[in-house]
Amino acid sequence: MTTSLSSDQPTFALRRLPEGTVEVAFRGAFPHPHWLAYLLRGLTDRQVSLVSGRAVQNDALGWEARVVLDFQRSQLRPDQVDYLALALQRPAITAFTTPQLSTFTIVRRKDLQLGLHLEAPDQVGFLGGLLTRVSSLGLFPSEMEIATVGGCIKDRIVLRGIMTKAPTEMVQKSLEAICRLMAVPAVTPATAARVGAAY
């Protein structure tokens, strides 16, 4: 099943995988940088579980993404979900609770963007809550690798500044402070950040 809005608008395609999960591939320009978080929130509300996913923003600010989903708990079939409508929605900020982190690491990449590696207990609206908070610093995702393994969220997010500029050191320190506030138990600055590392 493939849905196309127009040549410059997002499309998606479904593919059933041998293990019973479903892969949804997206391509195109989305009007909001948090579209993937909104999509996952909508899927969670429909009892659809995320297995894994990867999304990359290209130079033209369009996205290429693939997510693997588990529909075992959902009453919907994969072809009954309007994935684009979920990705294009604008849920209220209050729809996202404060995320809780188990561990996190922040690194300055060779391209000067910030890499955020984190683990967290599985929780509803996690990615949306996280991205909403970091966007207050003028940080937006340009690449995301997301997975839920054994009830544990394991994500890697690359964050860029406004107009794709490199985040300043002050912004990086503010990001570390926000992550420490979300960490349970509290994480000290020495263990939270490895500045200057490359990946």
Order of alpha helices (4+ residues) and beta strands (2+ residues): beta-beta-beta-alpha-beta-beta-alpha-beta-beta-alpha-beta-beta-alpha-alpha
